[in-house]
Amino acid sequence: MWHLYHFPLCPFSRKVQLSLGEKKIGYELVTLYPWDAGDDFRRLNPAGRVPVLHDEEKRVTLIDSQAICEYLEETVADRALIIGSARARAEVRRLVALYDETFFADITGPLLHEKVKKRLVLRQSPDSRTLRETTRLLHEHLDYLDWLVDNRRWLAGAQLSLADFAAAAQLSVVDYLDGIDWTGHQSAHGWYRVIKSRPSFAPLLRQKMDGIPPPKHYSDVNA
């Protein structure tokens, strides 16, 4: 059976969970914090980072969220998430990279450092200037998300794809950290509520980070 090594607020682990859930692939979660990775885990991934998808019986170890999702696309026929023509698949991958790389660098990564690592590991207070900058940049990203939703049925085109789940995985972490003001972004907010109500999203809404409770609205699929 697959075991997914993750920590609750890792957006990349969440992207993999959403892919597994959409494809109805069974797995068990193994919680591992990247700042506390031991030798056993480093034998699976010497970099000490999650997500890692591992099946001991099959002797298969997959590292990196996009590599994992691509593997699932190539080995599981049901519920394709990188779909359509070569051009359409390129657009899915472009948007996945946008959220995995740019959105994470601008928003999710700084928030995790300021609100999680500083609190639980470094025992420091968050930097208010960094938080203000992430708020400013988040509105820019939400403006683009509004445009995508207003001009397409789903983010990458006519069909639900991995692009939607990559974006939702990042936003779900920001939402857990109470970092989203949806004011002026009704289109993006409506799209997020639709994604949030999917059965594959339900496990994410139940996961909690020790020492950092989510806001009350987090698990409300209508919020």
N, C-alpha and C positions, 0 to 999 in steps of 0.2 A: 504494500500500500504506500501511496505517496505521503511523505511528511513535508510540510512547508514550514521552514524555519523563518520566523518573522518577529517583529515587535509591533505592538498594537497601533502605533502611529507612524509606521513606515509606509509612505504612499506607494512605494514600488511593490511591497508585499501585498498591499491592498489591490493593486492592479492585477496581480497574479491570482489573488483570491476571487476577484470578479470574473476573470477568465475561466477559472476552474468551476465556479458556480454556474456560469452561463452554459458551459459544456457538460454540466452535471457529472463532473469527475470527483470521485470520493478522495478525501485527504484528511489528515489530522494536522492540527497546528502544534508547533513547538515554539514556545516563546523564548526568545534570546535577545538580550539587549546588546547592541554593537559595542558599547563601552565595557562589556563584561563577557566577551567571547573567550571561552576556555579552549584548551588544547583539542578536545574532542571535536568541537565545531570547526576549528582551524584545519583539522585534517580533511574536512569537507570543503572548506573555502579558506585557503591561507590568508586571504585578505580580511577575513573576520567580519564580512558584511552580509546582511540579509537583503533580499530573499534568497534562499536556497531550497530547491525542490529535490527531495532525495527519496529513492526507493531502494532500500537495502537489499530486498530479495532480488530485484532485477539488476542491482549494481549500477544504478543510473543516478548521477548527481548533476543537477542543472543549476547554473549560477547566472545571475543577472535577470532582471524582470523581463526585458525584451527578448533575450535569448530563450527564456522559459516560455513566454507567450508564443514566440515563433515555433518552438518545438511542439507545443500543443496544437498549433494550427496545422502542422505537417503530419501529426500522428493521430489526431482525433478529427474524424470527418464531421461530426455533428456540430452545428451552430458555429459556422465560420465567422470570424471577427475581423479578418483581413481579406476583404472580398472585392469582387468586381473585376474590371479590366486592369491592365498593368498601370494605367494612369490613375484609376481609382484607388488601387492598393498603395501607390506612391503617395497619394494624398492622405490616406490613413496613417502611413508611417511618418509623413511630415508632421502631422498634428500630434502623434504620439511623442515624437522627439521634442516638439515645442513644449508639451506639458512635462515630460520627463526631465528635460534639460533647462529650458528658459524659465518656465513657471516655478520649478523647484528652486532654481538659483535665486530668483527674484523674491519668492513668497514663502514657499513651504520650508525650505532649508533654513532661512533666517528665523522663521517663527519657531521651528523645532529647537534651534540653538538657544533662542532667547527665553522661550517659555517652558522648555522641557529640560534640555541639558543643563542650562544654568541653574535651574531649580533643583533637579535631582542629583546632579553630579558635581557641578562646580560650586553650588550653594551661593549663587550670586543673584542679584536682581536684574531683570531685563533692562536693556538700554532703550529709553523712550524714543530716541532719534531713529533707531533701527525700526522700531515698531511703526512709527509715523511713515517712514519710507516704504515699508511693506504695504501699508494701507494705501498709499498713493499709487504704487505700482499695481496693486490688486485691482483698483478701479480701471486702470488701463487694460489689464488682461480681461476684465469683465466686459469692457466695451467691445473688445474683439469677439468674445464669446457671444455677446448680444448679436453682433453682426452675423456670425456663423448661424445662429439659431434663426434669425430673421430671414436668412437667404437659403437655407437648406432644411430638409426635414430632420436630419441628424448632423452632427458636426462635420463629418467628412463627405456627406452626400445623402443619398436617398435611403440608405440602410444604416441601422445601428451597427457600430463597429468598435474596434479596440480603441479608436480615438476618443469615443465617448467615455469609455471606462478609464482610460489614462487621465483624462481631465477630471472625472468624478472622483477618482482615487486621491488626487492632489487636493481638490476642494473639500473632500470629506475630512481630511486632516486639519485644514484651515478652519473648517466649521467646528470640529471638535475643540479646537483651541479658541473658539469664540472670536474668530478673526474676520468674519465676513459681514459687511454691511451691504445688503442687496438693494438699497435705495437707488432708484434710477436704472436698475438692471432687471426689469421684470422678465424679459425674455430668457436671460441666463438662469434666473431663479426658477422659472417654470420648467425649463429643461432639467435642472438639477432635481427638482421634486419628482419628475417622471423617473429619472434614473434611480433616485433614492427609494422609490416604491417597488422596484424590481425585486423578485425573490433572491437573486444573487447578492443583493446589497444588504439584506437583513442581517447576516452574520457580522458585518462591519458595525452596524448600529448597536450590537450587543457587546462589542469588545470595549474594554475599559483599560486605561493606563493607570497603573498603581500610583497613587499620590497626586493624580491630576484628573479630577472628575470632569465630564463634559458638561456644557450648559444644558438646561432643561429642554431646549428646542432640538437638540442634536438628534434624538431618536424619533422625533415626530416627522413622519413622512410628508406631512402637509406644511411643514415649516421651512 
